Every structure is written in C-alpha cells, then in structure tokens.
Amino acid sequence: METIRYFHQPTISESLGNGWYVLKKHFWWLLLVVIITSIFDGPSAKYTYDSEGSILKAIGAASLLIGFGTLIFLLVRPVVSWGAKRIFLQCARNENPNLSYLFAGFQHNYFNIVLTNLLLTIIIVAGFLFLILPGIFLAIRLVFVPYLVVDKELEPMKAIETSWKMTSGYEFTILGMALMSIFIVIIGLICLVVGVFPAIIWINSSFASLYQAVLSKIKENSEVSIEI
C-alpha cells in the first residue's frame, strides 16, 4: 500500500488547524454524514398512554423500546459511527469523501467492528467505575481503536494493543483535544444551537487529523509496527 505523506505534526494546534481546513473544504458532505450518524446515535420513540391502557401494556411497550434501542446501540450504531470516522479520515488525508463508507461495515468487517466496540465499551465503563480517572485514562489511550479497525482492519485485541502503543507520549495532547472539544461544542450551542453541527465536524476532523499525524510520525521513526 502506498505510504501517505502527511506533513502536519501531532499537536493540538496543528490538528485543530487541519480539522478547520477539512471543515471548510468538505462542510456540506460532512454535515450530511453528521446528520445521518446522529439518527443512529440517539434513537428514540414516544409512547402515548391512553385512558384505556394498562400498566402492563406500558411496561411492555417500554421494554420493547429499550430492547430495540439496545440492539441499535450494539449492532447498528458502531458500524455507522465508525464508518463516519473513516470518512473524516479520508477528508483529513485530503481525499474526496465516500459516503458509502457509512454503511460499508454491514457488508465487510461487520463482526470485527461490533465486537471491538463492545469490548471497548466494557473496558472504558469498567474504568469509570473505579473513581472516574482510570476511565478517562483508558479512553485517552484507546481513542485510536475505531480508526485502526476501519482503516487498518485490525482485530479487537490488536487494535487495542496498537492504540495503546500509538498514544504513548500523546496523552496530554489527546486530553487537551478533548477539553478543547467541550469548549468548541459550547460555542456551537451558543451560536443559536445550529452551530453545534460545524462544531461536531471540526472535532471529528481534528481527531482524524491527529490519528493520521501520529500514524505518519510513527512510520517515520519506525517506533511501532502497524499492520497495513
């Protein structure tokens, strides 16, 4: 596979700068990606309780909705949201976005995506149960797992191991990016709420840029072996 030449450094300022460039260049395509992804991020439905309904009927409907939402969260959402990460990575690499990647995981690499997402969720949630800080640390060290699965098609444990190696030395950079993301979203909400869409695009583009910059830096220095 041809090596991708990538020139910006894996820093907060340069990743945000490249993310802003991607936002401006591919705004409408990425807005569509964010809108489609948001449908699967928060599936909800309303249940109207009429005067003739019963408690059992209400409980049954609620259980059905919870069960359906859980299935969407575990079996559908990761495929779409990780597919979106692949599109943001394309744009960060200055390639034209391919919207078919949003759903490509249903035909290829499906079980790998779902199993990795499940394992990742269990690890991070378990970390948060231990006084929050371990959860934050684990989330930082495993932030590149989705990219490695959709970009390099690594298996769950290999993706986790590789992300752990890749993020070594970049912990404060990733934490800084996360804190900046909160600030960017708040600004987006202040801008008549609709500003949250550009904010989400900027954040996703910036993290994709950081992943690619770290990947290129590692290949340059031959610090860790990445399967391609």
Secondary structure as UniProt FT lines:
FT   HELIX           12..25
FT   HELIX           27..41
FT   TURN            51..52
FT   HELIX           55..71
FT   HELIX           72..76
FT   HELIX           77..92
FT   TURN            93..94
FT   TURN            99..100
FT   HELIX           101..104
FT   TURN            105..107
FT   HELIX           110..129
FT   TURN            130..131
FT   HELIX           133..141
FT   TURN            142..144
FT   HELIX           145..151
FT   HELIX           156..166
FT   TURN            167..169
FT   HELIX           171..190
FT   TURN            191..195
FT   HELIX           196..221
//
